[in-house]
């Protein structure tokens, strides 16, 4: 492997040093995998998963025992009252939108406690009279509480934004393209406690994307009323080909389901076609796959830090999601890194990614993702906007070996830049 790299001798020595230093941390990751896998197995056994649960349904999808059983397992793993796990959820953004539309009504207000959300949600939020059917177009008001300079929740600002019309408070667990750290479950628990101390009737929603099975608990276990995410991220285990989930308190999951499908149908309808086997198997594999992605992220952080780059989280920091941020300093390095990841992909390795304008983003973005499932963030990918300090966001990796090889190839290409 190293013989094929231009800087192979240097990278081989670095890899040996880094992996030796990371052994105790990797052991902790393996322990975490075991804990999640045991709990997963117990839930599968408790629900009596059998071959007939893996069969597909058609048409209206009524009385789909496999789908219902899968959703009971998700609810159990998330310590929640109810779960909705469906192939007709197109993306994490779709799942989040269903929650927002389900909870909110014209005249209501909602607040993002953790600053500006993902760029893809800005069209969902919209602006008054935009004619798109956005939340604002339907008369729902939006406010956001910018974080403090040290990336903490600005509670003074939140108090000022809170009005009698405020119905929903949103927390984004992962950083997205923001420079702030992702929020740990312990921090989210304290956020929820404080939100509820202002008004117990406030509904708390957590965007859980990228965070599933990284820590010991999910946000619903510490008081979140509703969470949502995508199955082509962590919980699909690299097997699910599409879909998403909405999990939480029964009354709010049912309202989101009514928006996702139609009032009167809600959770009862929805054929699963041939997806269930993938969903069950992907979920069962998810603890292991998430652990592999975490090890890849930790390795990337350690080796790039040794090379003088600023990484967050640092290799020794606790983690709450699978995203690794690295400040590369120049556009050329960012492009080279992403091209290295693409070249090390099992799919479309021959394609060289180029920066391009993307809807919803202010700057050109370069993306590398040679994945088996289009856009699957649990598979290895890297991307970043072309703006200072030229940060790359690395996530995923179905196996640690692949993540390590790809990272070394990306670093090799980047080191060749002036």
C-alpha positions as CSV (number, residue, x, y, z in Angstrom):
1,X,0.0,0.0,0.0
2,X,2.6,2.5,1.1
3,X,4.8,1.8,-1.9
4,X,2.1,3.2,-4.2
5,X,2.2,6.6,-2.4
6,X,4.5,9.4,-3.4
7,X,5.2,10.1,0.3
8,X,4.9,6.5,1.3
9,X,7.9,6.2,3.6
10,X,6.8,9.3,5.6
11,X,3.2,8.2,5.8
12,X,4.1,4.6,6.8
13,X,6.1,5.9,9.7
14,X,3.4,8.3,10.7
15,X,0.7,5.6,10.5
16,X,2.7,3.3,12.7
17,X,3.2,6.0,15.3
18,X,-0.4,7.2,15.2
19,X,-2.0,3.8,15.4
20,X,0.2,2.9,18.4
21,X,-1.0,6.0,20.2
22,X,-4.6,5.4,19.3
23,X,-4.8,1.9,20.6
24,X,-6.4,2.9,24.0
25,X,-9.0,5.1,22.2
26,X,-9.8,2.4,19.7
27,X,-10.3,0.0,22.6
28,X,-12.9,2.4,24.0
29,X,-14.6,2.5,20.6
30,X,-14.7,-1.3,20.5
31,X,-16.2,-1.4,23.9
32,X,-18.9,1.1,22.8
33,X,-19.6,-1.1,19.8
34,X,-20.1,-4.1,22.1
35,X,-22.5,-2.2,24.3
36,X,-24.6,-1.0,21.4
37,X,-24.5,-4.4,19.7
38,X,-25.7,-6.2,22.9
39,X,-28.6,-3.8,23.3
40,X,-29.4,-4.2,19.6
41,X,-29.4,-8.0,19.9
42,X,-31.6,-7.9,23.0
43,X,-34.2,-5.7,21.2
44,X,-34.3,-8.0,18.1
45,X,-34.7,-11.0,20.4
46,X,-37.4,-9.3,22.5
47,X,-39.4,-8.5,19.4
48,X,-39.0,-12.1,18.1
49,X,-37.7,-11.1,14.7
50,X,-38.3,-13.9,12.3
51,X,-38.0,-14.6,8.5
52,X,-41.6,-13.4,7.9
53,X,-40.8,-10.0,9.4
54,X,-38.4,-9.5,6.5
55,X,-41.0,-9.9,3.7
56,X,-42.3,-7.0,1.7
57,X,-45.8,-5.4,1.6
58,X,-47.6,-3.8,-1.3
59,X,-50.4,-1.4,-2.0
60,X,-51.6,0.4,1.0
61,X,-49.2,-1.4,3.3
62,X,-51.8,-2.0,6.0
63,X,-51.0,-4.5,8.8
64,X,-47.3,-4.7,7.7
65,X,-46.0,-6.7,10.7
66,X,-42.4,-6.4,9.6
67,X,-42.6,-2.6,9.4
68,X,-44.4,-2.4,12.8
69,X,-41.8,-4.7,14.4
70,X,-38.9,-2.7,13.0
71,X,-40.5,0.5,14.4
72,X,-40.8,-1.1,17.8
73,X,-37.1,-1.9,17.8
74,X,-36.2,1.7,16.9
75,X,-38.5,3.0,19.7
76,X,-36.9,0.6,22.1
77,X,-33.3,1.6,21.1
78,X,-34.1,5.3,21.3
79,X,-36.0,4.9,24.7
80,X,-39.0,6.5,23.0
81,X,-42.8,5.9,22.9
82,X,-43.1,5.6,19.1
83,X,-41.0,5.4,15.9
84,X,-41.8,5.9,12.2
85,X,-39.3,4.3,9.9
86,X,-40.2,4.5,6.3
87,X,-38.7,4.2,2.8
88,X,-40.8,7.1,1.5
89,X,-38.8,9.6,3.6
90,X,-36.5,10.9,0.9
91,X,-33.7,12.4,3.1
92,X,-32.9,13.7,6.6
93,X,-34.2,17.1,5.4
94,X,-37.5,15.5,4.5
95,X,-37.8,13.8,7.9
96,X,-37.0,17.1,9.7
97,X,-39.5,19.0,7.5
98,X,-42.3,16.5,8.3
99,X,-41.6,17.1,12.0
100,X,-41.7,20.9,11.7
101,X,-44.9,20.8,9.5
102,X,-46.5,18.3,11.8
103,X,-46.0,20.2,15.0
104,X,-46.4,23.8,13.8
105,X,-49.6,25.6,12.7
106,X,-50.2,29.0,11.1
107,X,-49.5,31.7,13.7
108,X,-47.0,29.5,15.6
109,X,-43.3,30.4,16.1
110,X,-40.3,28.2,16.3
111,X,-36.7,28.9,17.4
112,X,-33.4,27.2,16.5
113,X,-31.5,27.2,19.8
114,X,-28.2,26.2,18.2
115,X,-27.8,28.9,15.6
116,X,-28.4,28.6,11.9
117,X,-29.4,25.1,10.8
118,X,-28.2,23.2,7.8
119,X,-28.3,25.1,4.5
120,X,-30.8,22.5,3.1
121,X,-33.4,23.6,5.7
122,X,-33.4,27.2,4.6
123,X,-35.9,26.6,1.8
124,X,-38.1,24.7,4.2
125,X,-38.1,27.7,6.6
126,X,-38.6,30.0,3.6
127,X,-39.8,33.6,3.6
128,X,-43.3,35.1,3.9
129,X,-45.2,35.0,0.7
130,X,-42.6,33.1,-1.2
131,X,-45.4,30.9,-2.7
132,X,-43.5,27.6,-2.2
133,X,-45.5,26.3,0.7
134,X,-42.6,26.9,3.0
135,X,-43.3,27.3,6.8
136,X,-43.0,31.1,6.4
137,X,-45.4,31.0,3.4
138,X,-48.0,29.3,5.7
139,X,-47.7,32.0,8.4
140,X,-45.2,30.3,10.7
141,X,-42.5,32.5,12.2
142,X,-38.9,31.5,12.6
143,X,-36.2,32.8,14.9
144,X,-32.6,31.6,15.6
145,X,-30.5,32.1,18.6
146,X,-26.9,32.6,17.5
147,X,-24.3,30.9,19.6
148,X,-22.0,32.9,21.8
149,X,-18.4,33.6,20.7
150,X,-17.3,30.5,22.5
151,X,-19.9,28.4,20.8
152,X,-22.2,28.0,23.7
153,X,-26.0,28.4,23.7
154,X,-26.9,32.1,24.2
155,X,-29.6,31.8,26.8
156,X,-30.0,35.5,27.2
157,X,-30.8,35.8,23.5
158,X,-33.1,32.8,23.7
159,X,-35.1,34.4,26.5
160,X,-35.6,37.5,24.3
161,X,-36.7,35.5,21.3
162,X,-39.2,33.4,23.3
163,X,-42.8,34.7,22.9
164,X,-46.2,33.3,23.8
165,X,-46.5,32.1,20.2
166,X,-43.3,30.0,20.4
167,X,-44.3,26.3,20.2
168,X,-41.2,24.5,19.1
169,X,-37.5,24.7,20.0
170,X,-35.0,23.0,17.7
171,X,-31.6,21.7,18.4
172,X,-29.1,20.6,15.8
173,X,-26.8,18.0,17.2
174,X,-24.2,18.0,14.5
175,X,-22.2,20.9,13.3
176,X,-23.0,20.9,9.6
177,X,-20.8,23.4,7.8
178,X,-20.5,25.5,11.0
179,X,-17.2,25.9,12.8
180,X,-18.8,25.1,16.2
181,X,-18.4,21.7,17.8
182,X,-21.2,19.2,17.7
183,X,-23.2,19.0,20.9
184,X,-22.8,16.0,23.3
185,X,-25.8,14.2,24.6
186,X,-25.0,15.6,28.1
187,X,-25.1,19.1,26.7
188,X,-28.4,18.4,24.9
189,X,-29.9,17.1,28.1
190,X,-29.1,20.3,29.9
191,X,-30.5,22.3,26.9
192,X,-33.8,20.4,27.2
193,X,-33.9,20.9,30.9
194,X,-33.5,24.6,30.6
195,X,-36.0,24.9,27.7
196,X,-38.6,23.1,29.7
197,X,-37.9,25.3,32.7
198,X,-39.1,28.3,30.7
199,X,-42.3,26.6,29.6
200,X,-43.1,23.0,30.1
201,X,-45.4,23.0,27.0
202,X,-42.6,23.8,24.6
203,X,-41.9,21.0,22.2
204,X,-38.2,20.1,21.8
205,X,-37.1,18.7,18.4
206,X,-33.5,17.4,17.8
207,X,-32.0,16.9,14.4
208,X,-30.1,13.7,15.1
209,X,-28.4,13.2,11.8
210,X,-24.8,11.8,12.0
211,X,-25.1,11.1,15.7
212,X,-26.9,7.7,16.0
213,X,-25.1,5.0,18.1
214,X,-22.1,7.2,18.7
215,X,-22.9,7.9,22.4
216,X,-24.6,5.6,24.9
217,X,-28.0,7.4,24.6
218,X,-30.0,9.2,22.0
219,X,-31.7,12.6,22.6
220,X,-35.1,11.0,23.2
221,X,-33.6,9.2,26.3
222,X,-32.8,12.6,27.8
223,X,-36.1,14.4,27.2
224,X,-36.4,15.3,23.5
225,X,-40.0,15.2,22.3
226,X,-39.1,14.4,18.7
227,X,-35.9,13.4,16.7
228,X,-35.4,12.7,13.1
229,X,-32.7,11.4,10.8
230,X,-31.8,9.5,7.6
231,X,-31.3,5.8,7.0
232,X,-28.4,6.4,4.6
233,X,-26.5,7.8,7.5
234,X,-25.7,5.9,10.7
235,X,-28.8,3.7,11.4
236,X,-28.9,2.2,7.9
237,X,-25.5,0.5,8.5
238,X,-24.5,1.0,4.9
239,X,-27.2,-1.4,3.8
240,X,-30.3,0.8,3.6
241,X,-30.7,2.3,0.2
242,X,-33.1,5.1,1.2
243,X,-35.5,6.1,3.9
244,X,-35.6,8.0,7.2
245,X,-37.0,7.9,10.7
246,X,-39.0,10.1,13.1
247,X,-39.0,9.0,16.7
248,X,-40.3,10.4,20.0
249,X,-43.5,11.1,21.9
250,X,-46.5,9.3,20.4
251,X,-48.6,12.5,19.9
252,X,-45.8,14.2,17.9
253,X,-44.8,11.2,15.8
254,X,-48.4,10.8,14.8
255,X,-48.7,14.5,13.8
256,X,-45.5,14.2,11.7
257,X,-46.9,11.0,10.1
258,X,-50.1,12.8,9.2
259,X,-48.0,15.5,7.4
260,X,-45.7,12.9,5.8
261,X,-48.6,10.8,4.4
262,X,-52.1,12.3,5.0
263,X,-54.4,12.9,7.9
264,X,-56.5,9.8,8.5
265,X,-53.7,7.5,7.2
266,X,-50.7,8.6,9.2
267,X,-48.7,5.6,10.6
268,X,-51.2,3.0,9.4
269,X,-50.4,3.0,5.7
270,X,-47.2,2.7,3.7
271,X,-46.0,-0.3,1.8
272,X,-42.4,-1.3,2.5
273,X,-41.9,-3.1,-0.9
274,X,-38.5,-4.9,-0.7
275,X,-36.8,-2.6,1.9
276,X,-37.4,-4.4,5.2
277,X,-34.6,-7.0,4.9
278,X,-32.1,-4.1,4.3
279,X,-33.5,-2.1,7.1
280,X,-33.4,-4.9,9.7
281,X,-29.9,-6.0,8.6
282,X,-28.6,-2.4,8.3
283,X,-29.8,-1.5,11.7
284,X,-28.3,-4.7,13.2
285,X,-24.9,-3.8,11.6
286,X,-25.1,-0.1,12.5
287,X,-23.2,-0.3,15.8
288,X,-20.2,-1.9,14.1
289,X,-20.3,0.3,11.0
290,X,-20.6,3.5,13.1
291,X,-17.6,2.3,15.2
292,X,-15.6,1.8,12.0
293,X,-16.4,5.3,10.9
294,X,-15.4,6.7,14.3
295,X,-12.1,4.9,14.1
296,X,-11.5,6.4,10.7
297,X,-12.3,9.9,11.9
298,X,-10.0,9.5,14.9
299,X,-7.2,8.3,12.7
300,X,-7.7,11.2,10.3
301,X,-7.6,13.7,13.1
302,X,-4.5,12.2,14.6
303,X,-2.4,12.0,11.4
304,X,-3.5,15.4,10.1
305,X,-2.7,17.0,13.4
306,X,0.7,15.4,13.3
307,X,1.2,17.2,10.0
308,X,0.3,20.5,11.5
309,X,-3.3,21.0,10.6
310,X,-6.0,22.1,13.0
311,X,-8.7,19.4,13.5
312,X,-12.0,19.4,15.4
313,X,-12.7,17.3,17.2
314,X,-9.1,16.5,18.1
315,X,-8.2,12.8,18.1
316,X,-8.4,12.6,21.9
317,X,-11.7,14.5,22.2
318,X,-15.0,12.7,23.1
319,X,-17.3,12.4,20.0
320,X,-21.0,12.7,19.5
321,X,-21.1,12.2,15.7
322,X,-19.1,10.8,12.8
323,X,-18.0,14.1,11.3
324,X,-14.3,15.1,11.3
325,X,-13.4,18.7,10.5
326,X,-10.0,19.7,9.3
327,X,-8.8,23.2,8.4
328,X,-6.5,22.8,5.4
329,X,-5.6,26.4,4.8
330,X,-5.7,26.6,1.0
331,X,-8.2,25.8,-1.8
332,X,-5.6,23.6,-3.5
333,X,-5.2,21.4,-0.5
334,X,-9.0,21.1,-0.1
335,X,-9.4,20.1,-3.7
336,X,-6.5,17.7,-3.5
337,X,-7.8,16.0,-0.4
338,X,-11.2,15.5,-1.8
339,X,-9.8,14.1,-5.1
340,X,-7.7,11.7,-3.0
341,X,-10.8,10.4,-1.2
342,X,-12.6,10.0,-4.5
343,X,-9.7,8.2,-6.1
344,X,-9.8,5.7,-3.1
345,X,-13.5,5.1,-3.5
346,X,-14.9,1.7,-4.6
347,X,-17.3,3.4,-7.0
348,X,-16.4,6.2,-9.5
349,X,-12.8,6.2,-8.5
350,X,-11.9,7.4,-12.0
351,X,-13.9,10.6,-11.6
352,X,-12.1,13.8,-10.4
353,X,-14.4,16.1,-8.4
354,X,-14.5,19.8,-9.2
355,X,-15.7,22.7,-7.1
356,X,-19.2,23.8,-8.3
357,X,-22.1,26.0,-7.2
358,X,-24.8,24.2,-5.3
359,X,-28.3,25.3,-4.5
360,X,-28.6,26.6,-1.0
361,X,-24.8,27.3,-0.6
362,X,-23.2,30.7,-0.8
363,X,-19.8,29.4,-2.0
364,X,-18.7,26.7,-4.5
365,X,-18.5,23.3,-2.9
366,X,-16.3,20.3,-3.7
367,X,-17.7,16.9,-2.9
368,X,-16.1,13.4,-3.0
369,X,-18.3,10.4,-2.5
370,X,-17.7,7.2,-4.5
371,X,-20.5,5.4,-2.6
372,X,-22.6,2.4,-3.3
373,X,-25.7,4.3,-2.2
374,X,-26.0,7.8,-3.7
375,X,-25.3,10.4,-1.0
376,X,-24.8,7.9,1.8
377,X,-23.0,9.7,4.5
378,X,-22.2,6.6,6.4
379,X,-20.0,5.5,3.5
380,X,-16.7,7.4,3.2
381,X,-17.1,10.9,1.8
382,X,-15.4,14.3,2.1
383,X,-16.6,17.8,1.1
384,X,-16.3,21.4,1.9
385,X,-17.1,24.9,0.7
386,X,-14.3,26.9,-1.0
387,X,-13.9,29.6,1.5
388,X,-11.3,30.4,4.2
389,X,-10.0,28.6,6.2
390,X,-10.8,25.9,3.6
391,X,-12.3,23.3,5.9
392,X,-12.9,19.7,4.8
393,X,-15.7,17.7,6.4
394,X,-14.9,14.0,6.4
395,X,-17.5,11.4,7.4
396,X,-18.3,7.8,7.2
397,X,-16.4,4.7,6.3
398,X,-17.9,1.2,6.2
399,X,-14.6,-0.3,7.3
400,X,-11.7,1.2,9.2
401,X,-9.3,-0.3,6.7
402,X,-10.9,1.5,3.8
403,X,-11.1,4.8,5.7
404,X,-7.4,4.6,6.6
405,X,-6.3,3.8,3.1
406,X,-8.4,6.6,1.6
407,X,-7.2,9.1,4.2
408,X,-3.6,8.2,3.4
409,X,-4.2,8.6,-0.3
410,X,-5.9,12.0,0.3
411,X,-3.0,13.2,2.5
412,X,-0.5,12.0,-0.1
413,X,-2.2,14.0,-2.8
414,X,-2.4,17.0,-0.5
415,X,1.3,16.9,0.5
416,X,2.2,17.2,-3.2
417,X,0.6,20.7,-3.3
418,X,2.9,23.7,-2.8
